[in-house]
Amino acid sequence: MIIGITGLNASDNPGPGVAVIRCLREAFDNDLTIIGLSYESLEPGIYMQGIVDKTYQIPYPTAGTSALTERLEYIHEIEKLDMIIPNFDSELYNFIKIAPWLKSIGIKTFLPTHGQLASRDKINLAEFGKKYGFMVPPDKLINNIKDLQKAGEELGYPLVVKGKYYEAYVNYTPDLAQKSFHQLSAKWGLPVIAQQFIKGTEINIAGLADGKGNAISVIPMRKLYITDKGKAWAGVTIEDNELIELAQTFAAATKWSGGFELEIMRDADGDLYIMEINPRFPAWIYLSAGAGQNQPAALVKMAMGEEMGPFTEYTVGKMFIRYSWDHLVDIADFQQFSAFGELKLNNPN
């Protein structure tokens, strides 16, 4: 199989791409060629031996579907892709839109619909919770400082301020909230989301659903270490039927297709609040393979037409710890990719 993968930015705010590739390499070994699809020339996954076989630069999502299809058509002529797995929230709209065209030229995907994507968006999350009976903290859409001040009065402090696509900050004063608003609006655009703070234990759930209402795999993970961007830097799989049932209910209610992540807060009373629903695999998805339910591999098998029944067991107490690593590369590789938008690494063996 020849599979295109996005999300190669293995930084302190990592994309899922490298972890997805590790899952696929582990499952399919030598029967796999990975084509990296990168937006920027400094995404670490481009230069990591044993991760991608060749990388192509693709246009930013803001360039629209015409630019994306033109670039993918060029890549497909050379590489003969069997499948593409996009791993960024911001690119999914375009990939879902061109999925029929991709299918017509022989490239498979396994993605949610535009309706499913929009329903769980941060700006629609409160309404989503009401519709399906999930507990979701109250929130407000913020377009200016006046909106932020009103949200602070209604929701109280600490106040969580979230970017439209990524990043969230807990703010204990109005001044800090304003700083977060300016920072996130400049980076991700408007609206910014202000959400009521829920004190409790942070839990993430990685899931895979078949589009027919079935959760094929559910792996709950408790965060052990969290970065200033709110990202899990260490975590451990836990046994909790209530969490598994929550993910199964999500898959059944939405008929979700593909990978997803539920960000959960369990308060002092044991209530489970859905803080966010991410429409793709999380950056820690390699833990699913380590725990015995390789979700990216299962997604590929379903995309290729294989019937998959639900996984029933996983290893509890399997832990991951993320780490930083100074990866040395030749400046010529960086120049090659920056200038031509393509790079094939030389195999050191």
VMD Tcl script that draws the C-alpha trace (Angstrom):
set ca {
  {0.00 0.00 0.00}
  {1.03 3.57 -0.68}
  {-0.52 5.97 1.83}
  {-0.29 9.76 2.03}
  {-0.14 11.19 5.56}
  {-0.39 14.80 6.79}
  {0.42 16.22 10.23}
  {4.20 15.75 10.37}
  {4.85 18.60 12.84}
  {6.27 16.62 15.77}
  {6.83 19.69 17.96}
  {5.66 20.73 21.45}
  {2.18 21.01 19.90}
  {2.46 17.88 17.76}
  {0.32 16.77 14.89}
  {-0.83 13.15 14.81}
  {0.99 12.27 11.57}
  {4.20 10.74 12.93}
  {2.26 8.69 15.51}
  {-0.17 7.47 12.82}
  {2.77 6.43 10.65}
  {4.36 4.52 13.54}
  {1.09 2.61 14.01}
  {0.94 1.73 10.31}
  {4.61 0.72 10.13}
  {4.08 -1.59 13.09}
  {1.02 -3.21 11.50}
  {2.05 -3.53 7.85}
  {5.85 -3.62 8.12}
  {7.46 -3.74 4.66}
  {4.17 -3.83 2.72}
  {3.84 -0.08 3.06}
  {5.14 3.10 1.48}
  {4.47 6.36 3.31}
  {4.22 9.61 1.35}
  {4.39 12.61 3.65}
  {2.16 15.57 2.81}
  {3.58 18.64 4.50}
  {2.60 22.30 4.72}
  {5.88 23.72 6.03}
  {9.52 22.93 5.37}
  {10.41 22.58 9.08}
  {7.96 19.84 10.00}
  {10.28 17.30 11.69}
  {8.58 14.22 10.20}
  {9.91 15.18 6.77}
  {13.49 14.45 7.84}
  {13.05 11.44 10.15}
  {14.53 8.20 8.80}
  {12.11 5.29 8.94}
  {9.04 7.53 9.10}
  {8.31 8.80 5.58}
  {9.69 7.44 2.32}
  {9.18 10.70 0.43}
  {7.52 14.01 1.28}
  {5.70 16.55 -0.89}
  {4.65 20.04 0.10}
  {0.95 20.75 -0.33}
  {-0.89 24.11 -0.27}
  {-2.34 25.50 2.94}
  {-6.07 24.79 3.49}
  {-6.82 28.48 2.89}
  {-5.71 28.03 -0.73}
  {-8.91 26.04 -1.36}
  {-9.75 22.75 -3.03}
  {-8.62 23.64 -6.56}
  {-5.02 24.15 -5.45}
  {-5.18 20.97 -3.35}
  {-6.56 18.79 -6.16}
  {-3.98 20.13 -8.62}
  {-1.13 19.28 -6.26}
  {-2.52 15.86 -5.32}
  {-3.04 15.00 -8.98}
  {0.64 15.70 -9.61}
  {1.68 13.61 -6.58}
  {-0.64 10.75 -7.55}
  {0.78 10.58 -11.08}
  {4.20 9.90 -9.57}
  {3.40 7.86 -6.44}
  {0.11 6.07 -7.32}
  {-1.44 6.64 -3.90}
  {-3.87 4.05 -2.51}
  {-5.12 6.18 0.39}
  {-4.76 9.52 2.17}
  {-5.17 10.03 5.93}
  {-5.47 13.75 6.81}
  {-4.65 14.57 10.44}
  {-5.40 18.28 10.94}
  {-8.79 19.75 11.87}
  {-8.29 22.73 9.56}
  {-7.68 20.62 6.45}
  {-10.58 18.20 6.86}
  {-13.20 20.40 5.18}
  {-11.20 20.42 1.94}
  {-10.37 16.71 2.04}
  {-13.99 15.76 2.69}
  {-15.07 17.97 -0.21}
  {-12.66 16.34 -2.66}
  {-13.19 12.78 -1.33}
  {-15.46 11.82 -4.31}
  {-12.80 13.06 -6.74}
  {-10.10 11.17 -4.83}
  {-12.20 8.01 -5.05}
  {-12.64 8.50 -8.81}
  {-8.86 8.42 -9.34}
  {-8.34 5.44 -7.02}
  {-7.43 7.12 -3.73}
  {-9.40 5.94 -0.71}
  {-10.28 7.95 2.40}
  {-12.26 7.19 5.54}
  {-13.65 10.49 6.74}
  {-16.69 11.99 8.47}
  {-19.23 14.00 6.50}
  {-19.33 17.80 6.43}
  {-22.43 17.64 8.64}
  {-20.67 15.49 11.23}
  {-17.62 17.73 11.11}
  {-19.65 20.89 11.68}
  {-21.88 19.46 14.42}
  {-18.98 18.82 16.83}
  {-17.12 22.04 16.04}
  {-16.08 24.09 19.06}
  {-18.49 26.86 18.08}
  {-21.37 24.34 17.99}
  {-20.36 22.12 20.90}
  {-22.92 23.39 23.43}
  {-25.75 22.84 20.96}
  {-24.30 19.42 20.12}
  {-24.45 18.48 23.81}
  {-28.10 19.51 24.07}
  {-29.04 17.57 20.95}
  {-27.48 14.28 22.03}
  {-27.72 14.56 25.80}
  {-24.02 15.01 26.57}
  {-22.79 17.21 29.40}
  {-20.94 20.18 27.88}
  {-19.76 23.30 29.79}
  {-21.55 26.55 28.86}
  {-19.61 28.70 26.39}
  {-19.75 31.96 24.48}
  {-18.45 32.96 21.06}
  {-16.11 35.91 21.34}
  {-15.51 38.38 18.51}
  {-14.26 41.37 20.51}
  {-13.21 42.52 23.99}
  {-16.76 43.54 24.87}
  {-17.95 39.98 24.19}
  {-15.09 38.69 26.35}
  {-15.99 40.94 29.26}
  {-19.61 39.81 29.10}
  {-18.55 36.16 28.95}
  {-16.36 36.63 32.01}
  {-19.29 38.09 33.94}
  {-21.64 35.26 32.94}
  {-19.26 32.27 33.08}
  {-16.99 33.47 35.89}
  {-13.27 33.01 36.48}
  {-11.15 31.04 35.93}
  {-12.25 31.28 32.28}
  {-11.07 28.96 29.52}
  {-10.30 30.79 26.27}
  {-9.90 28.59 23.19}
  {-8.68 29.11 19.66}
  {-11.01 28.37 16.75}
  {-8.95 25.31 15.77}
  {-6.26 24.71 18.40}
  {-4.91 25.81 21.78}
  {-6.68 26.71 25.00}
  {-5.67 28.71 28.07}
  {-7.10 28.84 31.58}
  {-7.28 32.49 32.64}
  {-7.68 33.58 36.27}
  {-8.13 37.31 35.61}
  {-9.77 39.48 32.91}
  {-6.34 40.84 31.89}
  {-5.03 37.33 31.21}
  {-8.21 36.48 29.31}
  {-7.71 39.53 27.06}
  {-4.11 38.49 26.39}
  {-5.30 34.98 25.42}
  {-8.03 36.44 23.21}
  {-5.57 38.61 21.25}
  {-3.06 35.78 20.94}
  {-5.56 33.17 19.75}
  {-7.55 35.44 17.44}
  {-4.33 36.56 15.73}
  {-3.21 32.96 15.26}
  {-6.45 31.14 14.43}
  {-8.97 33.87 13.56}
  {-12.42 34.65 14.94}
  {-14.49 33.66 16.74}
  {-12.56 32.72 19.85}
  {-14.45 30.53 22.34}
  {-14.83 31.32 26.04}
  {-15.85 28.25 28.05}
  {-16.76 27.78 31.68}
  {-13.93 26.22 33.68}
  {-14.61 22.74 35.08}
  {-12.29 21.58 37.83}
  {-11.49 17.89 37.74}
  {-9.41 15.12 36.19}
  {-8.52 15.39 32.50}
  {-9.18 12.28 30.45}
  {-8.86 11.77 26.71}
  {-10.52 9.04 24.66}
  {-9.16 7.91 21.30}
  {-11.87 6.29 19.20}
  {-12.52 4.79 15.79}
  {-16.04 4.45 14.37}
  {-17.29 2.73 11.23}
  {-19.88 5.26 10.03}
  {-22.73 2.87 10.83}
  {-23.08 3.73 14.51}
  {-20.46 1.31 15.82}
  {-17.37 2.18 17.84}
  {-14.69 -0.20 16.55}
  {-12.11 0.85 19.11}
  {-12.14 2.96 22.29}
  {-9.01 3.69 24.35}
  {-9.37 5.96 27.43}
  {-6.22 7.69 28.69}
  {-5.67 9.79 31.80}
  {-3.26 12.69 31.40}
  {-0.27 12.51 33.74}
  {1.63 15.55 32.51}
  {0.20 18.53 30.61}
  {2.11 21.25 28.72}
  {1.28 24.95 28.85}
  {-0.67 24.42 25.62}
  {-2.84 21.81 27.35}
  {-1.25 18.90 25.47}
  {-0.68 15.54 27.12}
  {3.05 14.95 27.50}
  {2.50 11.74 29.44}
  {-0.54 9.55 29.98}
  {-1.71 6.10 30.93}
  {-4.52 3.84 29.71}
  {-7.24 3.31 32.30}
  {-10.13 0.91 32.81}
  {-13.48 2.70 32.95}
  {-16.66 1.33 31.41}
  {-18.40 4.69 31.77}
  {-15.85 6.31 29.47}
  {-16.11 3.50 26.94}
  {-19.90 3.74 26.95}
  {-19.66 7.51 26.40}
  {-17.57 7.00 23.26}
  {-19.89 4.24 22.06}
  {-22.88 6.56 22.56}
  {-21.10 9.28 20.56}
  {-20.45 6.88 17.68}
  {-24.04 5.60 17.72}
  {-25.65 9.05 17.96}
  {-23.58 10.71 15.23}
  {-22.87 7.73 12.93}
  {-19.30 9.02 12.98}
  {-16.91 7.72 10.33}
  {-13.19 7.58 11.10}
  {-10.99 8.49 14.01}
  {-12.01 10.87 16.79}
  {-10.88 12.10 20.19}
  {-13.10 13.08 23.11}
  {-11.51 15.46 25.61}
  {-13.24 14.82 28.94}
  {-13.20 16.44 32.36}
  {-14.45 14.36 35.29}
  {-15.50 16.66 38.13}
  {-15.55 15.97 41.88}
  {-19.04 14.44 41.61}
  {-17.90 12.01 38.91}
  {-19.81 13.75 36.12}
  {-18.22 13.55 32.66}
  {-18.07 16.82 30.71}
  {-17.11 16.82 27.04}
  {-14.69 19.73 26.64}
  {-13.85 19.15 22.96}
  {-14.44 16.62 20.20}
  {-11.53 16.38 17.79}
  {-12.45 14.95 14.37}
  {-9.27 12.90 13.84}
  {-6.77 10.75 15.67}
  {-4.95 12.45 18.58}
  {-1.19 12.98 18.62}
  {-0.88 10.22 21.26}
  {-2.54 7.61 19.00}
  {0.54 5.34 19.06}
  {-0.62 4.40 22.57}
  {-3.59 2.63 20.95}
  {-1.19 0.27 19.18}
  {0.78 -0.28 22.37}
  {-2.43 -1.09 24.23}
  {-3.50 -3.69 21.66}
  {-5.98 -1.75 19.51}
  {-4.11 -0.28 16.55}
  {-6.69 2.28 15.43}
  {-4.90 3.70 12.34}
  {-4.29 0.17 11.02}
  {-7.96 -0.71 11.58}
  {-9.01 2.47 9.75}
  {-6.88 1.48 6.74}
  {-8.39 -2.01 6.70}
  {-11.93 -0.59 6.75}
  {-11.07 1.86 3.97}
  {-9.81 -1.06 1.91}
  {-13.16 -2.82 2.34}
  {-12.40 -5.19 5.21}
  {-15.19 -5.75 7.74}
  {-14.01 -4.94 11.25}
  {-15.73 -6.01 14.43}
  {-15.25 -4.05 17.66}
  {-12.10 -4.60 19.70}
  {-13.01 -5.98 23.10}
  {-9.78 -5.84 25.10}
  {-6.85 -3.48 25.65}
  {-3.94 -3.28 28.07}
  {-4.69 -1.17 31.14}
  {-1.71 0.65 32.64}
  {0.15 1.13 29.36}
  {1.89 4.48 29.63}
  {3.43 6.91 27.16}
  {5.96 9.67 27.81}
  {6.68 12.15 25.04}
  {10.20 13.53 24.76}
  {12.25 16.08 22.82}
  {15.04 14.91 20.54}
  {17.57 16.95 18.59}
  {17.37 15.40 15.13}
  {20.32 16.34 12.93}
  {19.77 16.80 9.20}
  {21.80 18.05 6.29}
  {21.00 21.62 5.27}
  {20.89 20.35 1.68}
  {17.76 18.32 2.50}
  {16.06 21.40 3.94}
  {17.07 23.47 0.91}
  {15.82 20.78 -1.45}
  {12.41 20.66 0.17}
  {12.15 24.43 0.57}
  {13.04 25.07 -3.07}
  {11.23 22.23 -4.85}
  {8.58 21.05 -2.38}
  {9.78 17.43 -2.60}
  {12.26 15.33 -0.66}
  {13.21 11.67 -0.75}
  {15.52 10.69 2.10}
  {18.53 8.55 1.31}
  {18.31 5.22 3.11}
  {21.30 5.07 5.50}
  {21.32 1.28 5.20}
}
mol new
graphics top color blue
foreach p $ca { graphics top sphere $p radius 0.5 }
foreach p [lrange $ca 0 end-1] q [lrange $ca 1 end] { graphics top cylinder $p $q radius 0.2 }
display resetview
